[in-house]
Amino acid sequence: MDEVILTRNVSKYYGKVRAVDGISLSVRKGEIYGCIGLNGAGKTTMIRLLLGMIHPTAGASFVCGKQVHSGNHDLWKNIGYLVETPHSYPDLTVRENLEIVRRLRFISDKKSVDAVMNKLQLGPYAERKAKHLSLGNAQRLGLAKALLHNPEILILDEPTNGMDPAGIVEIRNLLRTLASDHGVTIFISSHILGEISKLTTRIGIIHEGRLIQEVDTNQLDRLRRKRLLLNTFDNIAAQALLRTQGYPVNVSEEGTLEVTSQHAIDHPEAISTLLVQAGLPPTLLRVDEESLESYFLRVIGMLGGVK
């Protein structure tokens, strides 16, 4: 597949602060690439570099094979973007704000404003002044501006910020449809791994300005740690029994027995049978999977040294 977004060792320094430090990544056509990291990790700086809003200290970014720089105006015809807080004319209505964008984008179809309002569920707020919108609806207005010209590429910074759960699902489904049905390439940043994992096809983890891991979303399940948790009426005897059968057993922080053997995780019924036959029926038997947030924190080394 063709690379639509490409960076080569791109860096941005502010004095001694390395906001982005030698990042090389690529995003293919129709892909939803999630850039995730803590606040201050460099995600927004990365997006600003991709949009030519700031000049790199070193390296270069390319969109559709053309190098990004402030003077390359043709690039922006096919790009929609939302960076940090969406801006609007506060004393103008939703419709008026979008009408201004339509004219700036030289979009001749006057129905495009109504179409994008319907797509973002902004119809009921069409005549409401932007300054009276909730945070979630202000975010929808920002997304509407990004989508108004039906761009081939979307670059979005925290696009669901301030939205309620229903709104988040709605935007997730919209972005998926744009990518799968219309081939739109989407680069999206967030600090919420759980939400990004439901939307994206690939994730890049940025920490302290560096890209420290890239992973296909469908590989996340394999990478997350799993363990079998169990309790019996006599955990000391159960622990001894399992060890004699070759199962490594520890006591978890919760006080339950913890088995990390892959065979035990894949076949908890075998462990149950073994315990029952020994007169130690389990009162708890559960495969526990590392949460996405815990996985993320482990990757960036912030779980008290746990590796």
Secondary structure, 3 states (H helix, E strand, C coil): CCEEEEEEEEEEEECCEEEEEEEEEEEECCCEEEEECCCCCCHHHHHHHHCCCCCCCEEEEEECCEECCCCCHHHHHHEEEECCCCCCCCCCEHHHHHHHHHHHCCCCCCCHHHHHHHHCCCHHHCCCEHHHCCHHHHHHHHHHHHHCCCCCEEEEECCCCCCCHHHHHHHHHHHHHHHHHHCCEEEEEECCHHHHHHHCCEEEEEECCEEEEEEEHHHHHHHCCEEEEEECCCHHHHHHHHHHCCCCEEECCCCCEEECCHHHHHCHHHHHHHHHHCCCCCCEEEEEECCHHHHHHHHCCCCCCCC
